[in-house]
Amino acid sequence: MWMIMFFVLLGIVGLFTAVTLPRTLKDTQRKRETANAYAIQNVETGKCIRVHNAGIDDGRRIVLYSHQNWECITWQFIQLEDKVYLLKNLYTNKSFQPSSSPEAGVTLWQQPLGGTSLQYWELIEQSNETYLIRLKDTDFYITTTSDKNDSDLILMPLQNSFSQKWKLIRQNPIM
């Protein structure tokens, strides 16, 4: 009896592998070949922009998190204009924008990709390959609120502070 159960289980595992392996290989290859994929790391904290708890639902907070080579920390930069980008999260396939009308102190949240100009981010190059990230057509920049994991990112006017400076780390995660 146990031999029959063993072979049935073995058949199920084999079938599962045959069905899922091609898709897994295709996804892995796609992730390795994603152009313009970066972690966005804050200069002051060393932490990166991430969707809170890697959640896929709209309205999820955008936070700081320790750098990892994970999809949920990797953003594809889709160029719209010179130095203006739509940022697509590799894990959720969504972008982020202000949670309300752009003003000082407004948090950022995840939303479906490309529906609004509130998702257009301008990279302003600074020294040492660092950038300020400004919401296009505003005077508001992505700013850290703390050096702790899962702390909110907010929009603030220019402060000439490392809390507003970011560097890009090229990555092609497979998980």
C-alpha positions in Angstrom: 0.0 0.0 0.0 2.8 2.4 0.9 4.5 1.7 -2.5 1.3 2.8 -4.3 1.1 6.0 -2.2 4.8 6.7 -2.9 4.4 6.4 -6.7 1.2 8.5 -6.6 3.0 11.2 -4.7 6.0 10.9 -7.0 3.7 11.3 -10.0 2.1 14.4 -8.5 5.5 16.0 -7.8 6.6 15.2 -11.3 3.5 16.7 -12.8 3.8 19.8 -10.7 7.4 20.2 -11.8 6.6 19.7 -15.4 3.9 22.3 -15.3 5.6 25.0 -13.2 9.3 24.7 -14.2 9.0 26.3 -17.7 7.1 29.3 -16.2 9.7 29.6 -13.4 12.6 29.5 -15.8 10.9 32.1 -18.0 10.2 34.4 -15.0 13.8 34.1 -13.9 15.2 34.9 -17.3 12.8 38.0 -17.6 14.0 39.3 -14.2 17.7 38.9 -15.1 17.1 40.8 -18.3 15.0 43.7 -17.0 16.5 46.9 -18.2 17.0 49.9 -15.9 16.3 48.0 -12.7 17.6 49.5 -9.5 17.3 49.6 -5.7 16.9 53.2 -4.6 19.1 53.7 -1.6 19.0 56.7 0.8 22.5 58.2 1.3 21.9 59.0 5.0 20.3 55.8 6.2 21.6 53.2 3.7 18.0 51.9 3.4 16.0 51.5 0.2 12.6 52.4 -1.1 10.2 49.4 -0.8 6.5 48.6 -0.7 5.5 47.9 2.9 5.7 44.2 3.6 5.9 43.6 -0.2 2.1 44.0 -0.3 0.4 44.0 -3.7 -2.7 45.9 -2.7 -3.3 49.5 -3.8 -2.8 52.1 -1.0 0.1 50.2 0.6 2.7 52.5 2.2 6.0 53.1 0.6 8.7 52.8 3.2 12.5 52.4 3.9 13.9 49.0 4.2 17.4 47.4 4.5 19.0 46.8 1.1 18.3 43.3 -0.3 18.5 41.9 -3.8 14.7 41.3 -3.8 12.1 42.2 -6.4 10.1 44.2 -3.9 13.1 46.6 -3.4 13.8 46.8 -7.2 12.3 49.5 -9.4 12.4 49.6 -13.1 13.0 53.1 -14.4 10.7 53.7 -17.4 11.9 56.9 -19.1 9.1 59.4 -20.0 11.2 62.5 -20.7 14.8 63.6 -20.2 15.5 62.7 -16.5 11.8 62.0 -15.8 10.7 58.4 -15.0 7.8 56.3 -14.1 9.0 53.8 -11.4 7.6 50.3 -11.7 8.1 47.9 -8.8 9.3 44.5 -10.1 7.3 42.5 -7.6 4.0 44.3 -7.6 4.2 45.7 -11.2 2.8 49.0 -9.7 4.2 52.5 -9.0 3.9 55.0 -6.2 2.6 58.5 -5.8 1.6 60.9 -3.0 -1.3 59.7 -0.9 -3.1 63.0 -1.3 -2.5 66.3 -3.1 1.2 67.1 -3.1 2.2 69.1 -0.1 4.8 69.0 2.7 4.6 65.9 4.8 2.4 63.8 2.5 3.3 60.1 2.5 3.7 57.9 -0.5 1.6 54.9 -1.4 1.4 52.2 -4.0 -1.0 52.6 -7.0 -1.6 51.0 -10.4 1.0 51.9 -12.9 0.8 54.9 -15.1 -2.6 56.4 -14.4 -1.5 59.8 -13.4 1.3 62.4 -13.6 1.6 62.1 -9.8 3.8 59.0 -10.6 6.3 61.0 -12.7 9.6 61.4 -10.8 12.5 63.7 -11.9 16.0 62.6 -11.0 18.2 65.5 -10.3 21.9 64.5 -10.4 24.1 65.6 -7.5 27.7 64.9 -6.7 29.1 61.4 -6.3 26.4 59.7 -8.4 23.7 60.7 -6.0 20.3 62.1 -6.9 17.4 64.2 -5.6 14.1 62.7 -6.6 11.4 65.3 -7.2 7.8 64.9 -8.0 7.6 66.3 -11.5 6.2 69.9 -11.8 6.4 70.4 -8.0 8.9 71.6 -5.4 8.6 68.4 -3.4 11.3 65.8 -2.9 11.2 62.2 -1.6 12.5 62.5 2.0 13.1 60.0 4.8 11.5 60.3 8.2 13.7 57.9 10.2 16.5 55.4 9.8 14.3 52.5 10.9 12.9 49.8 8.7 9.3 50.4 7.6 9.5 54.2 8.3 7.4 56.3 6.0 8.8 58.3 3.1 7.3 61.8 2.6 7.4 64.7 0.3 9.2 67.8 1.5 10.6 71.0 0.0 14.3 71.0 -0.7 16.3 70.8 2.5 19.8 70.2 1.2 20.0 67.2 3.5 21.2 63.6 3.0 17.7 62.5 3.9 16.8 63.6 0.4 19.7 62.2 -1.4 19.5 58.8 -3.1 21.8 56.5 -5.0 20.9 53.8 -7.5 22.1 50.3 -7.1 21.8 48.1 -10.2 20.2 44.8 -9.5 18.3 42.0 -11.2 16.8 39.8 -8.5 15.3 36.4 -9.1 13.1 36.4 -6.0 
